[in-house]
Each structure stands twice: as C-alpha cells, then as structure tokens.
Amino acid sequence: MRILYFFVIILIMSVSVPTLHAQKPAKDAVMEVIQTLFDGMRKGDSTMVRSAFHPKIKMGTTFLDRNGKPQAQTEDSPRNFLEAVGKPHPQIWDERIGAVDIRMDGSLATAWMPYTFYIGDKLSHCGHNSMQFVETDNGWKILFLLDTRSRTNCDDPKNLLPTLKTSLNTFIDAWHRAAATADENVFFGSMNADGVYLGTDETERWTRPEFEAWGMKYFQGQTAWDFKPKNRHIMISQDGRTAWWDELLDTWMGVCRGSGVLVLTSEGWKIQHYNLAVTVPNDKINGFIQLVTGKKPKRK
C-alpha cells in the first residue's frame, strides 16, 4: 500500500511541475532571455550570454559600406563573439534597447527592437536587432540573431521616454477634445476594436461597439461632453508597448477620476481600457452613502 501511495505522489509531481512552469507567460520568458543577453554583455560574462543562445545559433549583421552598397556578414558559431564578451575590457559594453515587439506562434517567437551600443560612455553604433527564438526543454533560446548597424542618426532609446510621454499626453488630450468637439471618428477611432469603457454607473461597462452605439446620439450636436483633464500621470512598460495613466477631470459632475490603458498596435497607440469614476471627498462620504442607499451609514 505504501508503494502504491509513493507512486501516486510521484505521478502527481510529474504532472504538476510542467503545469506550474507553463503558467509563466511566454512573452515574459522571451523578454527574460533578451535581458539575460544584454545583462551578460554588460557584465562581461560569456557564460551568462551563452545561456541565452541555442546550441545551433547563427549570427549576422547587415550594413552599408563606404560606397552605400548593402553588405551582410554571418557567423555559424558564436565562439568569436563569446570570446570577445568574456575577454577582460576596461569599458562596459552597454547595448541599450527600446520598445521590443515580440510575436509568437507555438514554439516560435520573433523579437524586433531598436538599439544603441555604447562602449563605456562613448556611442559606438546603433540599429535594430532581429531575433528568432525557439522553445526547448531548457526554455526559450535565440536561434537566429541579425542586426543592422549605423554610426549616424543614433538616438538612445532610453532618452526617448520623455518624448513618448509627450506624444501620449497629446494623444489623450486629443481624445478628450474629440468628445468636446463631437468628433466621433477621432474619439471612437482612438479606442482599440476590443477596447472597454467603464462609466460612472455600475451598469456601464461597454465594449467599443456598445459604447459607440450608446454614445453616438451625443455626437449629433456640437459637443458630446466636455471633460477637461488635469494632473495626469503616465507610466510605460519596459518594452515600450503598453502605457497606463490616471488623471483628474473637471466635468459637469464635479471632479472625476479617469484611468486608462494604452497599447501600441499596427495602427499606432489605441485605448484598450478606460475607467471613469466620480470622486467623493472623505468628509462627505457619509452623506453620499445616505443619498445613494437612503440609509445612514454604519461603520464596520
């Protein structure tokens, strides 16, 4: 009986472990491999870099020569690259990447990203990385790594963050302004096709088509509604393809709070989710509860 119990436990463990491992989002796992590669380069740790590579990895680069003609160089082995990474060098090899576009299908993934390469504090070159990954028994690994290289028109992707926040602020302002000017094309077109809008009433959860059908009557005049945003805060994901924001709004209902999620699509930035909420001052919450419920609030 004890032997049977032992084998049952082993069977459960053999099923459970892969299941727990599979719960990790695949895109996150691919992003970790990318980070491992560049962290290893900064540390001069060739073993760490090798751990990101598939045993059969192929590497290459494409560039324009002095005559402006396209050239390509490839290597069937990462040996020279790994030796260069591991060889002691006084200055850090710092490859800084921008927004990472990861596409996946089954056990295949591809990633595209801009980069700037610094040797110490000195800019060396810039371009884009194209990586292809395959899933193995040891996790995701880079099978192909190609890049472009240029010494001109280089801008550190990390320095683009303030510019991106400015453009997102402009986008959100234009969205609110579209409601104020009854421009339904801009307003609803700024939302993703499967985007969601939450209104102040508990029943108001609309998909974009539902929201458009409900709200179109308000866009027949010169103004649908005029909410003036202020005190906005924007946060951007590490890969530069998702952003979150919260803001206060001066409205006919008083001060409201809005919060939303933006995603970068093939058509540019789109609003995936927006939540509009009425704010209630803490010292007036009891009166608000009584107004809504018709009963005196009881603290618990």
CORSUL-V318352 format. One record per residue. RES is the residue in one letter. PHI is phi in whole degrees, 0 to 359 (none if undefined). Layout:
((RES & PHI) (RES & PHI))
This chain:
((M & none) (R & 297) (I & 295) (L & 297) (Y & 299) (F & 298) (F & 290) (V & 296) (I & 299) (I & 299) (L & 297) (I & 299) (M & 296) (S & 292) (V & 276) (S & 288) (V & 299) (P & 300) (T & 297) (L & 296) (H & 297) (A & 286) (Q & 290) (K & 290) (P & 303) (A & 298) (K & 297) (D & 296) (A & 295) (V & 295) (M & 298) (E & 296) (V & 295) (I & 299) (Q & 296) (T & 300) (L & 303) (F & 283) (D & 294) (G & 296) (M & 296) (R & 296) (K & 277) (G & 68) (D & 256) (S & 292) (T & 294) (M & 295) (V & 296) (R & 301) (S & 295) (A & 275) (F & 264) (H & 286) (P & 304) (K & 253) (I & 301) (K & 238) (M & 235) (G & 194) (T & 215) (T & 232) (F & 201) (L & 260) (D & 280) (R & 297) (N & 266) (G & 79) (K & 267) (P & 291) (Q & 231) (A & 221) (Q & 232) (T & 228) (E & 225) (D & 275) (S & 223) (P & 274) (R & 304) (N & 297) (F & 295) (L & 295) (E & 296) (A & 293) (V & 296) (G & 281) (K & 291) (P & 305) (H & 222) (P & 292) (Q & 247) (I & 288) (W & 272) (D & 244) (E & 265) (R & 257) (I & 250) (G & 259) (A & 300) (V & 256) (D & 259) (I & 252) (R & 241) (M & 222) (D & 206) (G & 61) (S & 264) (L & 241) (A & 219) (T & 227) (A & 227) (W & 231) (M & 204) (P & 282) (Y & 212) (T & 231) (F & 249) (Y & 247) (I & 254) (G & 67) (D & 262) (K & 263) (L & 291) (S & 261) (H & 195) (C & 212) (G & 161) (H & 228) (N & 259) (S & 237) (M & 238) (Q & 242) (F & 242) (V & 232) (E & 274) (T & 236) (D & 296) (N & 256) (G & 98) (W & 284) (K & 224) (I & 280) (L & 262) (F & 229) (L & 224) (L & 237) (D & 217) (T & 255) (R & 219) (S & 211) (R & 253) (T & 238) (N & 54) (C & 266) (D & 224) (D & 300) (P & 305) (K & 293) (N & 281) (L & 277) (L & 302) (P & 300) (T & 295) (L & 295) (K & 298) (T & 297) (S & 292) (L & 291) (N & 301) (T & 298) (F & 297) (I & 293) (D & 300) (A & 295) (W & 295) (H & 297) (R & 295) (A & 297) (A & 290) (A & 293) (T & 253) (A & 57) (D & 261) (E & 293) (N & 296) (V & 289) (F & 297) (F & 285) (G & 290) (S & 281) (M & 267) (N & 294) (A & 302) (D & 252) (G & 292) (V & 231) (Y & 238) (L & 254) (G & 270) (T & 280) (D & 276) (E & 296) (T & 272) (E & 270) (R & 239) (W & 244) (T & 285) (R & 303) (P & 300) (E & 293) (F & 295) (E & 295) (A & 296) (W & 289) (G & 271) (M & 301) (K & 297) (Y & 284) (F & 269) (Q & 280) (G & 264) (Q & 278) (T & 219) (A & 276) (W & 204) (D & 238) (F & 259) (K & 258) (P & 282) (K & 202) (N & 51) (R & 271) (H & 234) (I & 240) (M & 238) (I & 236) (S & 292) (Q & 298) (D & 274) (G & 73) (R & 245) (T & 222) (A & 221) (W & 236) (W & 214) (D & 228) (E & 202) (L & 259) (L & 228) (D & 276) (T & 226) (W & 293) (M & 271) (G & 102) (V & 281) (C & 248) (R & 242) (G & 243) (S & 220) (G & 210) (V & 235) (L & 248) (V & 232) (L & 272) (T & 245) (S & 294) (E & 258) (G & 101) (W & 289) (K & 223) (I & 277) (Q & 269) (H & 204) (Y & 219) (N & 235) (L & 256) (A & 225) (V & 281) (T & 267) (V & 231) (P & 303) (N & 302) (D & 283) (K & 242) (I & 293) (N & 297) (G & 295) (F & 295) (I & 298) (Q & 294) (L & 296) (V & 283) (T & 262) (G & 78) (K & 232) (K & 289) (P & 290) (K & 241) (R & 288) (K & 244))
